[in-house]
Amino acid sequence: MRGRILKGIGGFYYVDTADGIISCKARGKFRKTIGKPIVGDLVELEKQADGTGYLLEIFERTNSLIRPAVANLDLVVVVATEAQPKTDPFLIDKVIAIAENKNIEPCVILNKTDLHTNDTLYAVYQNAGITVFRVSTVTGEGMDAVRDFLHGKAAAFAGNSGVGKSSLLNQLVPDFGAETGLISDRIGRGKHTTRHVELVPYAGGGYIADTPGFSSFDTEQMDLVLAGELQYTFREFAPYLGACRFTGCAHVKEKDCAVREAVQTGKIAKSRHDSYVKLYESVKDLKEWKLGKEAKR
């Protein structure tokens, strides 16, 4: 029998199968091959007479994230807003870069259009070639388009506190169970409530996963790419790569850099390039062996 792991707690893995959700234990042999089972894994299992099961095989992953530990995603969705608390574009770009590096399609959902048009961020990500929606969980604007887009896909959601991510998830899956939490007037941001990663079946096909916010996609947690590959995670850079004066241009402060010239002429958003530079500076000294070592911890 085959299925997909929805969550793992205390050594038990809850697998979505044609016979419903089955609680399974894993064989120790996985640690010597693909590693510990994680949420999103496609598996083969043996069902026991008492209704529980044992994982027999974990199929090859199309992609996986280290933190949060989740595999086989079709989408990483960043929920953001220009209303209060306004999302820092760097946080959006960091998650997009991680998704691009893992060959996961990124998407941006700009919430709270009842309070702010979100025009600036919308233009930035539309120009970058990223799928972007403007929605309001209060009025329902844009929600049908999001529902259609998510159909049949496995999507992980991330967003800074207070942007309405939990409210959005609860509208997409009424029994999602995400706590909404009120924005604190004192500090101007919401209190985060999500504790672990879990896939929830989406009506009509697909899965939705909430994640513990942007902190899980930390550059120090080794889900990001090496500096030399970072340029490829900003898809709007593509037409200009190889056109710089110097071979191996980092696109940070070099002269006659085609990417920097595109920023100056408005073809690439300055906020996107600013994020690239900040990310580059944070990973430029990382070595491939170190990334591999940290990923195994």
Salt bridges, closest charged atoms under 4 A:
ASP19 OD2 - LYS47 NZ 3.63
ASP41 OD1 - ARG61 NE 2.64
ASP93 OD1 - ARG272 NH1 2.91
GLU100 OE2 - ARG235 NE 2.68
GLU105 OE2 - ARG235 NH1 3.63
ASP119 OD1 - ARG134 NH1 2.51
ASP144 OD1 - ARG147 NH1 3.07
GLU198 OE1 - HIS196 NE2 3.29
ASP210 OD1 - LYS165 NZ 2.44
ASP223 OD1 - LYS102 NZ 3.58
GLU236 OE2 - ARG272 NE 2.64
ASP256 OD2 - ARG245 NH1 2.91
ASP274 OD2 - LYS270 NZ 2.94
GLU281 OE1 - LYS284 NZ 2.74
GLU294 OE1 - ARG297 NH1 3.13
